[in-house]
Amino acid sequence: MNNEQTVYINQFNQAPIPVTVRADWLADGTIKPFMYWAPDNSSYMIKNIYESVPLALLKAKGEGIRYRVSAEAEDAYEHRDMNQMRYENYLYLASSRFCEKGFIDQRYGHAGKKYIPVTLDIFPSGDYELVYFWVDDKRYMVEKTIKIEPRASLSAGGMGIWHKVEARLVNPHDDESPFPNKTICRQAALYMELNKWFVRVDVA
């Protein structure tokens, strides 16, 4: 396996397999994977996460998180024996980006900072792509990432990786507009600050 791969699964008594994971990165800093794609493009929905363990050493791949999960192939409904399409394995996010400890809140808390949940695709290399984010219970689908760079938030305090994105307001459970005859788009600046994401908000 390529040493640069940091996202992979390991079924019992089998070699590691690089995968792309779709995960919710919650406002409290925890990461909940809910889907992954194997190299053959087959996709699997994670039905249960039995445990989540931060690990300091993953066979010389650095820090990360190991999840023990059960997953089901997306086309399982086409098969009579559902049990043959369910798998239990270990999912690894082997990068210090995914297991930093959240000390930034106590040191750099600010009224102009709002922590938000973000959904992203995490690739075998450890790179990622933003998919959705939530602000004030509104769900936005990221249609384009314009720029990414390290940057401080002068108005909200602290610093992180700044993402300038174009996003579209969508329904909570699908990608359609909540207003049938109107599409609401916005540009937004999202910061990944250690293990959390935040946006700037106005302070009275």
N, C-alpha and C positions, 0 to 999 in steps of 0.2 A: 504494500500500500504506500502511496506517495506520502512522504513525511509532512507535507504541507497541509494535508487534509485534517481538518479539526472537527468535522461533524460526520459522525458515522454510527452505524449500528453494529452490534455484535450478538448474533444468535448463539445459543449454546453450542460449543464444540465446532464453531465455524469461524472462518476468517472474517475480519472486519470489512464492512461494506460502506463506502462513502454514500451519503444521502443528503438531499436538500430538505430542510425542515421548515414548516410554517408554524410560527409560535406567537402567542400573545405575551408581550412584555408588559407586565402590569404596573400600575402606578406605585406600588410598594417595592418595586425592584425585582420581584419574582418572575420567572420565565416559565410559561406553561406550553409545551409543544402539543399540537393537536393533529398534525398531519405530516407525512414525509413521503418523498419520492425516491425510488431506487434508481440506479444507473440505467435500467431498461425502461424507464419512464412509468413503471407501475407505481400506483399511489396507494397509500395506506392511511386509514383514519385511526388515531390513537383512541382506544376505548377506555382504558384505565391507566393511571400512573400510580404504581404501587409504592414507589419510593423515589426520592430525589436526594442525591448525596453529593456535596461538594468534595472534590478530590484534588489533592495537591499534585499527585503524580499519576499520569495516565500513560504509562509506558513511554516516558521521556517526551510526552507531548505537552507538558506544562499543566497549569491549573485548568479546571473545568468542572462540569456538572455531569453526573451519570444518573440517568433515569431508567428505572426498570418499568417497562410498559407492556401492555398487550395492545396489538394493533390488528386491524381487519382490512383485507384488500377491498378496494372500493367496488370491485365487481363481484363481491362475495354473494350478493343476492342472486346471481345467475347460477350458482352452484347449489346442488342439493345438500351436500355435506358442508354446512357452514363451518364446522370445527376445522376442516382442512384448510380454510382460508384465514384462520386466526393464528396469530403468532405472538409469542412472548419473547422479548429480547431486551438488550441494554442499548440505550441511545446515549451517545456521548456528545456534549458540546465542550470540546477540549480547547478552551481559550480563556485567558484571564479576563477578557471582556465580559464573559458570561457569569463570573462568580465573584466580582469585586464586592467588598463589604460597603454598606451604605452609611459612611460617616459624614458625607458631604452635607446632609440635612442639618445636623447639629452645628456645624461650623459656618455654613453659608445659607441658612434659612432666610427667606425674604418673602415679604407679602406679595411681591410682584412675580413670584414664581409659582406655576401651577403644574404639579406632576400629573402625567396623563398615561393611559394605556396605549400601546402601539402594537400592531400586528406586523410582522416582518418575515420574509423568507431568508433563511440562513443557509448558505451554500457550503459544500464540502471544504472549500478553502478557508472558511471563516468569514468571507465577505457576506454582506447582507443587502437586502433591498426592502424599502418600506412599502407596505401594502395598504394599511388602514391606520387611522388614529382617531381618538375620541376626545372632544373638548365640550364640556358642559352638556354631557349626554348626547351630543351630536356626533355622528359617525361620518368620517371623511375617507374617501378612497384616493390614495396618492396616484396621480396620473403621470407625474413627471418629477424627477429629482433634478433640480437646476444646478445646485452646487453643494459641495460638502467640504468643510474645512474646520480645523481647530479654531475656536473663537471664544472669547469671554462674553458673558452677558452683562454689559455694563449697567443696565437698568434693573436686572433681577438678581445680580450677584452670582458668583461662581463662574466656572467655565466648563466647556465640554466640546463635543464634536457637533458643529452647527450644520443643520441640513435645511437648505432652502428648497421648498417643494411647491408644486401646483397640485391642488386637491379639489375634489368634487364632493359635495354633500350627498350622501346616499342613505337609504333606509337602514334600520338596525340589522336586518337579516338578509338583505340582498343588495345588489349594486344599482338599483333603480333610484331615481330622484323621488323624494317624498312629495314633491309638487309636480303633478303630471305635465303641466305646460311650462315648467320653468326649471332651469338648471342653475344651481348655485355653485360657483367656483371661487376659490380663494388661493392666494399665495400665503404660505405659512413658514415660520422659522421654528424648527424643532431642535432641541438640544439633547444629546445623549451625555449625561453627566455621571460618569462612573457606571453605576448599574441602574440608572433611572432616566426617563425621558421627561422633559418639561417644555412648556411654552411660557412666554412672557404675558402677563396680564396687567391691565391698568390698575393703579393704586390711587384711591381717592385722597 
